[in-house]
Amino acid sequence: MNILILILGLAFAATERQVTVTTLKVKETGGTNEISLKAPASFSTNYSFTLPSTVGTTGQALVTNGTGALSYADVPTLTGFGTLSNKVLLSPLISGGTLDAALATNINISSGTASLNKIRTTHVEFTSQGSAPFTPGSGTLSLYVKSDNKAYLTTDTGLDISLGSSGGEATNLLSNASFDSGSIGHSLPAGTMAVSLTDLIDGTQALFFSASSTAGTIASQILEPTGSFGGVNLESALFVKTTVGSLEVCSMQGFSAVQCTDVPTSGAWTNVIANMAGPSSGSFGYALRTKNNVAVSGTIGIDAAYTGRARNLAEVSQAQIWASRELAQDASCFWLKAANNWNATGSVTCGAATESGRSIAPAAPNQPAIRTQNLPPGKYQVTFFTTLRTDYVTTSTSCLYRITDGTNNKGSVLIGPATSTSTSLSGNIITAEFEYTTVQTDITWSLRMNRVAGGGNCYILNNDYSDQIFSAQVKRYPTQNEIVARADTNNWYVDAQLAGDEASLGVADVTSYTEITDADLTLTPSSSSSAVGVMCSSTNPATAPSTSATTCAAGSESVGINFVIPKTGFYEVCFSAQHLIIADGTSNAGAAFRIEETATNAQTALQSGSDIRSTFLAPSNTTNTQIPFNTCSVLNFSSLGTKGVRLKYVQDVTGTPGASSVVMSGSGFGRGAAVGRWSVRPALNYNSTPLYVGSVTSNSSGLKRIESAMIAGNSTPSAVCSTGNCTILRDDGSNWLSQVAFNSTGTYEITIASGIFSGPPKCNVGTGYPGVIAYGFGSAACTSATVCSMQTFNAAGAATNHIATLRCEGPR
């Protein structure tokens, strides 16, 4: 046995000899410093280490295999995907450079402070949260960016959630909104489609296609969004470039249009916007389509489609002119009624009809009616402008007029009684409101009449005896935030005075609408008016719109103006003046006036106003008569630019008046000059319909409900109920009243249908019917949501049977 022992600087050798020490100290060569190897204070068992047989390479570390065998190994680096669980990277551990050369462009660590500059990766995975904040969930979410440059969360079930789509800022929910990868995600026609890489609004390309007798939907995308959009103000918008008419962009709920906006035909890129209230469930999106399914031809460009939360947040709900119709006057264009039933009969040979907006010809085109298709939900105000007349023939005569959509009858107007052979009573306007909660594919509103008393005749006139040409207009009032008037029209209007001379209408018949001119007129805008210029006679160009006074450089001034509109759409144009008719006691004269859109250097009408005002002087008059008049028309300007309007007239003269009739008359008062006044306003700035939380918004929404009906003895509104079950008239179609029973003199029992009110309503009672004053009063009291009692009294307070109008309001 050989032993080498190092004691006090001496070396010795040993074989299979154990030496037990607690500390082994090794001093430096030639010095006093030393290294100590010390055993732990305690350990559970004996163990040993076996040194490696090599010295290793630079950067390697000494590692164990778990049984005491030591070896040298490379230090691992972070590459690919890995997991750091409950670990912190401290700056002294990362002093500079990159973690991995292969990821040098992805993860950069600055030297010294180890700050993290940027991370680039295809996706990030993290654990989803539970319902409570900071409570870990069990699922896994991935965060990544798709090719549409929008961020998405993907659940472990593969569901994509577009960030911001269900709350927060406005986010485009459409895929491929700029059409940069073709038509993916959109329904496009089968016609020829081309891609433009230069003529575009957004992205890298736009779509252009040639429509050849194409009808219906041109392009659309309907979404199945995640999250709730119930009641959210949504916007659908599309940039369109075309000269093709009869196009509209619609906000769609499913495959039904909720709100549509006409596409301008300017040939320039125009952002066309349609709003709607978000549905609580189901799909929605946008559609570019032809109006009333009319076939169109031409080139249509589209780009930058958008559907999502409304970006035009300063806008509010507005009424909209939906449709209008006018029937030209004709000697045989009238409807005569001499029986007790509801219809319109008689000789009905009328002139040409002018359909505007979304109006189409009724199935019976010569009937007093207006028709439209694909009517979205909402309230609709239907107004007929015409002459309603009741004549005495053999007995006192009364006529009742109303509007029907084929199911609901509204807006009853009573004219009469005509009580002698010289009596002829007239009315001019009848209006009613209809509400629809679902899309109406085809609606015709008709004007009907019924002779309710006497033996005379009831008329609807549109002939030479008519005071006003027959026309109809439909306005839509949205029940939610759908239709908008943009803020850029709020301060725009025209208000200007045309003065200087009395413009002559001459003494001869004028059978077609003709411009009115004078060589001494000046147009002066008010101090707050938008720029406006005066129109000039014949084919002379109009003066440019200005905020200063203008006259024509060549030719006479025409009674008309021109202006630059800020936005396409409907505008109300009005003119007011006085018409002076010179009388001689043997001749008569009359004139009718209307507003027409024309070019700024031509007289041909581009569109005519449907609102016509007429004046007339009988031959028995020997006094000159000065008649004030005001005429207004709603005109639809479908393209931007300068628009011109003129006042035109026709004249009917019998005999030979001694002097011409004139307009803008200042005569006869000894003061003032000849003056006419023009005004123009965006039609959508009127009739705003804001909604208030908890208000009564309609019979289908709001916290309360309002219902009304007339109670009579039979279908004739002049008969009182004095026995049995009474007749319920003028109901709005909701059948909210189940029964009204006569109990005793002036006392009635009312049964309300179940489901109308959730508690006892408050009811008011009136006596009489339209056009008739009944001296008396009534009262009603409800003991439950379905049972009420009603009493009617005379003026002295005694119980008396009456025709009654009942109006109840209660909780929905």
ZAMARGU-4260 file (C-alpha; in steps of 0.2 Angstrom, whole numbers, plus 5000, padded with zeros to 4 digits):
<rodrens>
0) 5000/5000/5000 | 5007/5017/4995 | 5001/5033/5003 | 5004/5051/4998 | 5000/5063/5012
5) 5001/5081/5011 | 5004/5087/5029 | 5012/5104/5034 | 5019/5105/5016 | 5024/5087/5015
10) 5017/5075/5001 | 5013/5057/5004 | 5003/5043/4995 | 4990/5031/5001 | 4981/5017/4993
15) 4963/5012/4998 | 4965/5023/5014 | 4951/5034/5021 | 4955/5051/5029 | 4941/5059/5038
20) 4941/5078/5039 | 4927/5092/5041 | 4936/5105/5031 | 4949/5103/5017 | 4959/5119/5015
25) 4971/5122/4999 | 4983/5136/5000 | 4988/5146/4985 | 5005/5143/4978 | 5018/5154/4986
30) 5005/5163/4996 | 4994/5163/5011 | 4976/5163/5003 | 4967/5147/5003 | 4951/5138/4997
35) 4941/5128/5009 | 4929/5114/5004 | 4917/5111/5019 | 4904/5097/5021 | 4886/5103/5025
40) 4882/5103/5044 | 4871/5088/5041 | 4864/5077/5027 | 4853/5062/5026 | 4865/5049/5018
45) 4882/5046/5012 | 4885/5051/4993 | 4900/5055/4982 | 4904/5064/4966 | 4914/5057/4952
50) 4924/5070/4942 | 4923/5070/4923 | 4937/5063/4913 | 4939/5079/4902 | 4941/5097/4906
55) 4927/5103/4895 | 4926/5118/4883 | 4923/5136/4885 | 4906/5141/4892 | 4901/5124/4897
60) 4895/5120/4915 | 4898/5106/4927 | 4881/5096/4929 | 4876/5080/4938 | 4866/5065/4932
65) 4857/5064/4949 | 4868/5050/4955 | 4884/5059/4958 | 4892/5057/4941 | 4898/5074/4935
70) 4900/5080/4917 | 4902/5096/4907 | 4887/5102/4896 | 4882/5117/4886 | 4871/5130/4894
75) 4854/5130/4886 | 4847/5145/4876 | 4828/5151/4874 | 4823/5146/4857 | 4806/5143/4848
80) 4791/5142/4860 | 4794/5138/4878 | 4786/5142/4895 | 4792/5153/4909 | 4783/5148/4924
85) 4784/5160/4940 | 4801/5166/4934 | 4808/5183/4934 | 4822/5189/4922 | 4833/5200/4932
90) 4844/5213/4923 | 4861/5206/4930 | 4857/5189/4922 | 4855/5197/4904 | 4869/5210/4901
95) 4867/5212/4883 | 4865/5206/4865 | 4851/5194/4861 | 4844/5179/4868 | 4845/5169/4852
100) 4854/5174/4836 | 4839/5167/4826 | 4827/5179/4835 | 4839/5194/4833 | 4826/5204/4824
105) 4812/5199/4835 | 4818/5201/4853 | 4830/5215/4857 | 4838/5218/4874 | 4847/5234/4877
110) 4864/5232/4886 | 4865/5235/4904 | 4847/5238/4909 | 4840/5224/4899 | 4824/5234/4894
115) 4812/5226/4882 | 4811/5236/4866 | 4799/5225/4855 | 4791/5208/4852 | 4786/5202/4835
120) 4776/5186/4834 | 4762/5178/4825 | 4751/5176/4840 | 4751/5177/4859 | 4742/5164/4870
125) 4736/5167/4888 | 4723/5160/4900 | 4706/5167/4899 | 4698/5175/4915 | 4683/5169/4924
130) 4668/5180/4928 | 4676/5189/4943 | 4691/5200/4940 | 4708/5192/4941 | 4700/5175/4943
135) 4709/5163/4931 | 4698/5153/4919 | 4700/5136/4911 | 4700/5141/4893 | 4715/5148/4882
140) 4714/5163/4871 | 4725/5168/4857 | 4728/5186/4852 | 4733/5189/4834 | 4731/5200/4818
145) 4723/5194/4803 | 4726/5199/4785 | 4713/5212/4786 | 4724/5221/4798 | 4712/5219/4813
150) 4716/5212/4829 | 4706/5196/4835 | 4704/5185/4850 | 4702/5166/4846 | 4694/5155/4859
155) 4700/5137/4862 | 4684/5132/4852 | 4690/5142/4836 | 4678/5156/4838 | 4685/5173/4831
160) 4681/5189/4841 | 4685/5205/4832 | 4691/5217/4846 | 4680/5232/4848 | 4665/5224/4839
165) 4654/5222/4854 | 4658/5239/4863 | 4669/5254/4863 | 4674/5264/4848 | 4666/5262/4830
170) 4674/5246/4822 | 4671/5240/4804 | 4663/5223/4806 | 4664/5219/4787 | 4677/5208/4781
175) 4687/5214/4766 | 4679/5231/4768 | 4691/5239/4755 | 4689/5225/4742 | 4708/5223/4742
180) 4707/5205/4739 | 4693/5204/4727 | 4675/5201/4731 | 4678/5189/4747 | 4664/5192/4760
185) 4653/5201/4748 | 4638/5196/4737 | 4641/5204/4720 | 4632/5203/4703 | 4635/5191/4689
190) 4639/5205/4677 | 4657/5211/4672 | 4667/5216/4686 | 4684/5225/4685 | 4697/5230/4698
195) 4705/5247/4699 | 4722/5249/4707 | 4722/5268/4704 | 4704/5275/4706 | 4700/5271/4724
200) 4696/5278/4741 | 4704/5266/4753 | 4716/5251/4752 | 4724/5246/4736 | 4710/5243/4725
205) 4692/5247/4721 | 4678/5237/4712 | 4670/5243/4696 | 4657/5233/4687 | 4645/5236/4672
210) 4627/5235/4675 | 4617/5230/4660 | 4598/5230/4664 | 4603/5225/4681 | 4589/5225/4694
215) 4589/5222/4713 | 4604/5220/4724 | 4621/5226/4716 | 4632/5222/4731 | 4629/5217/4749
220) 4636/5209/4765 | 4625/5202/4779 | 4634/5198/4795 | 4631/5186/4809 | 4640/5196/4823
225) 4645/5190/4840 | 4639/5201/4855 | 4623/5211/4857 | 4619/5226/4846 | 4602/5229/4853
230) 4597/5247/4852 | 4615/5252/4847 | 4615/5266/4834 | 4622/5257/4818 | 4629/5264/4802
235) 4631/5257/4785 | 4641/5267/4773 | 4648/5264/4755 | 4658/5275/4744 | 4650/5274/4727
240) 4656/5282/4710 | 4643/5282/4696 | 4631/5292/4685 | 4618/5278/4685 | 4602/5284/4693
245) 4589/5275/4704 | 4602/5267/4716 | 4602/5267/4735 | 4612/5261/4749 | 4602/5252/4763
250) 4605/5247/4781 | 4599/5229/4781 | 4591/5219/4795 | 4592/5201/4789 | 4587/5203/4771
255) 4575/5217/4774 | 4579/5236/4771 | 4578/5246/4787 | 4584/5263/4780 | 4589/5268/4763
260) 4599/5283/4756 | 4599/5288/4737 | 4615/5287/4728 | 4621/5304/4720 | 4624/5303/4701
265) 4638/5316/4701 | 4651/5304/4694 | 4662/5307/4709 | 4666/5296/4724 | 4653/5300/4737
270) 4651/5292/4754 | 4632/5286/4755 | 4626/5283/4773 | 4611/5274/4780 | 4608/5272/4799
275) 4598/5260/4809 | 4595/5254/4827 | 4604/5238/4830 | 4594/5222/4832 | 4594/5213/4848
280) 4597/5197/4839 | 4600/5191/4821 | 4610/5197/4806 | 4612/5214/4799 | 4623/5223/4786
285) 4622/5234/4770 | 4616/5233/4752 | 4618/5243/4737 | 4603/5240/4726 | 4591/5248/4713
290) 4576/5258/4719 | 4559/5249/4717 | 4568/5235/4708 | 4571/5246/4693 | 4583/5239/4680
295) 4599/5250/4677 | 4613/5251/4665 | 4630/5259/4667 | 4647/5258/4677 | 4646/5258/4696
300) 4661/5259/4707 | 4662/5254/4725 | 4675/5255/4739 | 4677/5257/4758 | 4661/5248/4764
305) 4657/5250/4782 | 4645/5243/4794 | 4647/5246/4813 | 4643/5258/4827 | 4638/5275/4820
310) 4652/5287/4817 | 4641/5301/4814 | 4636/5303/4832 | 4631/5321/4831 | 4616/5316/4821
315) 4598/5313/4827 | 4582/5304/4821 | 4573/5314/4807 | 4557/5313/4797 | 4560/5308/4779
320) 4550/5312/4763 | 4547/5294/4758 | 4536/5296/4742 | 4525/5309/4733 | 4513/5308/4718
325) 4504/5321/4708 | 4490/5319/4695 | 4489/5332/4681 | 4472/5341/4681 | 4459/5336/4668
330) 4441/5341/4664 | 4436/5323/4667 | 4447/5319/4682 | 4436/5319/4697 | 4427/5306/4708
335) 4409/5307/4713 | 4400/5298/4727 | 4381/5297/4729 | 4379/5282/4740 | 4382/5277/4758
340) 4397/5266/4756 | 4416/5268/4756 | 4424/5270/4739 | 4429/5282/4726 | 4419/5281/4710
345) 4415/5292/4695 | 4423/5298/4679 | 4442/5295/4681 | 4451/5300/4666 | 4466/5310/4672
350) 4482/5317/4665 | 4499/5310/4667 | 4505/5306/4685 | 4522/5311/4692 | 4529/5299/4704
355) 4543/5305/4716 | 4554/5297/4729 | 4549/5279/4731 | 4531/5281/4724 | 4526/5269/4710
360) 4510/5269/4700 | 4495/5261/4709 | 4487/5246/4701 | 4472/5257/4696 | 4483/5272/4691
365) 4468/5285/4689 | 4462/5282/4707 | 4466/5295/4721 | 4480/5284/4729 | 4498/5283/4732
370) 4508/5267/4732 | 4525/5261/4738 | 4535/5244/4740 | 4547/5237/4753 | 4541/5249/4767
375) 4552/5247/4782 | 4545/5248/4800 | 4540/5265/4806 | 4527/5278/4808 | 4520/5285/4791
380) 4511/5301/4789 | 4500/5301/4773 | 4493/5317/4767 | 4482/5320/4752 | 4481/5338/4744
385) 4465/5340/4734 | 4448/5347/4734 | 4435/5338/4744 | 4418/5345/4740 | 4400/5342/4747
390) 4385/5349/4736 | 4367/5351/4741 | 4355/5342/4728 | 4339/5337/4736 | 4342/5337/4754
395) 4355/5343/4767 | 4371/5333/4763 | 4386/5328/4773 | 4401/5318/4767 | 4415/5309/4777
400) 4432/5306/4770 | 4446/5295/4776 | 4462/5286/4771 | 4464/5267/4770 | 4478/5255/4767
405) 4466/5241/4764 | 4466/5236/4782 | 4466/5251/4793 | 4455/5266/4791 | 4462/5283/4797
410) 4460/5302/4797 | 4441/5304/4795 | 4436/5322/4790 | 4417/5327/4789 | 4412/5341/4776
415) 4394/5347/4778 | 4380/5348/4780 | 4377/5358/4764 | 4360/5365/4768 | 4353/5374/4753
420) 4354/5373/4734 | 4367/5387/4734 | 4379/5378/4746 | 4395/5370/4741 | 4407/5366/4755
425) 4425/5362/4752 | 4441/5356/4761 | 4458/5354/4754 | 4469/5343/4765 | 4466/5326/4774
430) 4480/5317/4783 | 4482/5302/4794 | 4496/5292/4803 | 4499/5273/4800 | 4512/5263/4810
435) 4520/5246/4804 | 4531/5236/4815 | 4536/5224/4801 | 4542/5227/4783 | 4527/5230/4771
440) 4531/5223/4754 | 4517/5233/4745 | 4506/5246/4752 | 4493/5257/4743 | 4485/5271/4753
445) 4468/5277/4745 | 4457/5292/4748 | 4439/5286/4751 | 4422/5295/4754 | 4405/5291/4761
450) 4389/5301/4760 | 4383/5299/4778 | 4368/5310/4777 | 4356/5318/4763 | 4354/5315/4745
455) 4368/5326/4738 | 4385/5322/4730 | 4402/5320/4737 | 4417/5324/4727 | 4436/5322/4725
460) 4440/5335/4712 | 4455/5337/4701 | 4447/5346/4686 | 4444/5364/4681 | 4434/5367/4696
465) 4447/5361/4708 | 4455/5374/4719 | 4471/5363/4720 | 4479/5349/4709 | 4478/5332/4717
470) 4494/5326/4725 | 4499/5315/4739 | 4514/5314/4750 | 4521/5301/4763 | 4533/5305/4777
475) 4541/5292/4787 | 4545/5295/4806 | 4557/5282/4813 | 4553/5275/4830 | 4572/5273/4833
480) 4588/5282/4829 | 4588/5278/4810 | 4587/5293/4799 | 4599/5307/4800 | 4601/5325/4796
485) 4620/5328/4796 | 4627/5342/4806 | 4634/5351/4790 | 4617/5356/4785 | 4612/5363/4802
490) 4617/5381/4798 | 4613/5381/4780 | 4598/5390/4773 | 4593/5403/4760 | 4583/5418/4764
495) 4582/5432/4751 | 4571/5446/4745 | 4567/5450/4727 | 4561/5468/4725 | 4560/5483/4714
500) 4545/5481/4702 | 4528/5473/4700 | 4531/5459/4688 | 4517/5458/4675 | 4507/5443/4671
505) 4498/5451/4656 | 4479/5450/4652 | 4479/5434/4641 | 4477/5416/4644 | 4493/5407/4648
510) 4490/5388/4647 | 4507/5381/4651 | 4518/5385/4666 | 4529/5400/4661 | 4542/5410/4669
515) 4539/5427/4676 | 4552/5441/4672 | 4555/5459/4674 | 4569/5471/4670 | 4570/5480/4686
520) 4572/5467/4700 | 4586/5465/4713 | 4589/5450/4724 | 4595/5454/4741 | 4600/5440/4754
525) 4597/5442/4772 | 4612/5445/4783 | 4613/5427/4789 | 4608/5418/4772 | 4619/5407/4763
530) 4625/5413/4746 | 4611/5415/4733 | 4610/5422/4715 | 4596/5428/4704 | 4590/5419/4689
535) 4589/5428/4672 | 4576/5427/4658 | 4577/5416/4643 | 4594/5406/4641 | 4604/5420/4650
540) 4615/5413/4663 | 4610/5416/4681 | 4621/5427/4692 | 4633/5417/4703 | 4627/5414/4721
545) 4633/5428/4733 | 4630/5435/4750 | 4627/5452/4742 | 4613/5459/4731 | 4613/5453/4713
550) 4605/5458/4696 | 4606/5451/4679 | 4620/5458/4668 | 4610/5453/4652 | 4591/5451/4650
555) 4578/5453/4663 | 4578/5445/4680 | 4567/5430/4682 | 4557/5427/4698 | 4569/5413/4703
560) 4585/5410/4713 | 4600/5398/4712 | 4611/5391/4726 | 4624/5378/4730 | 4617/5364/4741
565) 4629/5357/4755 | 4622/5339/4754 | 4611/5329/4742 | 4593/5325/4748 | 4576/5334/4750
570) 4575/5353/4752 | 4559/5363/4755 | 4558/5378/4744 | 4546/5392/4747 | 4540/5409/4739
575) 4528/5421/4746 | 4522/5437/4738 | 4505/5446/4733 | 4495/5444/4718 | 4485/5459/4712
580) 4471/5456/4700 | 4464/5472/4691 | 4445/5471/4690 | 4433/5480/4679 | 4416/5471/4684
585) 4414/5462/4667 | 4429/5451/4666 | 4437/5437/4678 | 4454/5431/4680 | 4464/5418/4689
590) 4481/5412/4691 | 4490/5397/4698 | 4508/5397/4704 | 4521/5383/4707 | 4539/5381/4709
595) 4550/5371/4697 | 4568/5366/4697 | 4577/5372/4680 | 4595/5374/4674 | 4603/5390/4678
600) 4602/5395/4660 | 4586/5387/4653 | 4567/5386/4657 | 4564/5368/4655 | 4558/5360/4671
605) 4569/5347/4679 | 4556/5343/4692 | 4540/5352/4697 | 4534/5355/4715 | 4518/5347/4719
610) 4511/5361/4730 | 4502/5374/4719 | 4493/5389/4725 | 4479/5398/4715 | 4470/5414/4716
615) 4454/5419/4707 | 4443/5435/4705 | 4424/5433/4700 | 4418/5445/4686 | 4405/5453/4698
620) 4420/5461/4707 | 4423/5480/4703 | 4437/5482/4716 | 4455/5478/4713 | 4459/5463/4724
625) 4476/5460/4731 | 4478/5442/4737 | 4493/5436/4747 | 4500/5419/4743 | 4513/5407/4749
630) 4518/5392/4740 | 4531/5378/4746 | 4537/5363/4737 | 4549/5349/4743 | 4562/5345/4729
635) 4574/5331/4729 | 4592/5336/4723 | 4601/5319/4720 | 4618/5327/4715 | 4629/5341/4722
640) 4632/5358/4714 | 4622/5374/4710 | 4603/5372/4709 | 4591/5384/4701 | 4572/5386/4705
645) 4559/5398/4696 | 4541/5403/4700 | 4530/5399/4685 | 4512/5403/4682 | 4497/5398/4671
650) 4482/5411/4669 | 4464/5409/4665 | 4456/5425/4659 | 4438/5428/4653 | 4434/5445/4645
655) 4446/5459/4643 | 4452/5466/4659 | 4458/5484/4658 | 4475/5480/4665 | 4487/5466/4668
660) 4488/5456/4684 | 4504/5457/4693 | 4514/5448/4707 | 4525/5455/4720 | 4512/5469/4721
665) 4516/5484/4732 | 4501/5494/4725 | 4485/5498/4734 | 4492/5502/4751 | 4502/5518/4748
670) 4517/5511/4756 | 4531/5498/4752 | 4539/5492/4736 | 4535/5476/4726 | 4542/5462/4736
675) 4543/5443/4735 | 4553/5432/4747 | 4562/5416/4744 | 4568/5403/4757 | 4576/5386/4755
680) 4580/5374/4770 | 4585/5356/4770 | 4569/5346/4773 | 4578/5333/4784 | 4581/5347/4797
685) 4563/5348/4801 | 4552/5336/4811 | 4566/5329/4822 | 4559/5315/4833 | 4571/5312/4848
690) 4567/5298/4859 | 4567/5299/4878 | 4570/5284/4890 | 4553/5279/4896 | 4543/5289/4884
695) 4528/5284/4874 | 4536/5282/4857 | 4523/5271/4849 | 4510/5258/4851 | 4524/5245/4850
700) 4537/5253/4861 | 4539/5264/4876 | 4534/5261/4894 | 4516/5267/4891 | 4503/5264/4878
705) 4490/5276/4871 | 4474/5270/4862 | 4458/5279/4856 | 4442/5275/4848 | 4425/5282/4844
710) 4409/5274/4851 | 4392/5276/4842 | 4376/5267/4839 | 4381/5261/4822 | 4393/5264/4807
715) 4385/5281/4804 | 4394/5293/4816 | 4379/5303/4820 | 4369/5289/4828 | 4371/5288/4847
720) 4372/5271/4856 | 4356/5268/4866 | 4355/5249/4867 | 4365/5233/4867 | 4383/5233/4861
725) 4389/5249/4854 | 4399/5251/4838 | 4417/5255/4839 | 4423/5267/4826 | 4439/5274/4820
730) 4449/5261/4829 | 4467/5260/4823 | 4467/5241/4819 | 4474/5235/4835 | 4457/5229/4841
735) 4461/5236/4859 | 4443/5237/4863 | 4434/5220/4865 | 4416/5227/4869 | 4407/5243/4874
740) 4390/5239/4881 | 4375/5251/4884 | 4370/5249/4902 | 4357/5264/4905 | 4355/5282/4900
745) 4372/5289/4898 | 4381/5274/4906 | 4392/5261/4897 | 4402/5246/4902 | 4419/5245/4893
750) 4429/5229/4890 | 4448/5231/4885 | 4456/5217/4877 | 4469/5207/4888 | 4487/5211/4885
755) 4484/5230/4880 | 4488/5237/4897 | 4497/5229/4912 | 4487/5240/4925 | 4471/5251/4925
760) 4473/5265/4912 | 4468/5283/4914 | 4454/5287/4901 | 4447/5304/4895 | 4430/5305/4886
765) 4424/5318/4874 | 4407/5320/4866 | 4402/5322/4848 | 4411/5318/4832 | 4422/5327/4819
770) 4414/5343/4813 | 4399/5343/4825 | 4399/5352/4842 | 4390/5342/4856 | 4387/5352/4872
775) 4391/5340/4885 | 4405/5330/4894 | 4410/5313/4899 | 4420/5303/4912 | 4428/5286/4913
780) 4435/5275/4927 | 4444/5259/4926 | 4445/5246/4940 | 4457/5234/4931 | 4467/5233/4915
785) 4452/5226/4906 | 4436/5234/4914 | 4431/5252/4914 | 4414/5261/4915 | 4410/5277/4905
790) 4397/5290/4908 | 4391/5305/4897 | 4381/5320/4902 | 4373/5335/4894 | 4379/5353/4897
795) 4368/5354/4913 | 4376/5338/4920 | 4361/5326/4917 | 4365/5309/4911 | 4363/5309/4892
800) 4367/5297/4878 | 4381/5303/4867 | 4393/5298/4853 | 4409/5298/4863 | 4427/5298/4859
805) 4437/5288/4872 | 4456/5290/4874 | 4465/5279/4886 | 4484/5279/4892 | 4491/5266/4903
810) 4506/5255/4907 | 4512/5243/4894
</rodrens>
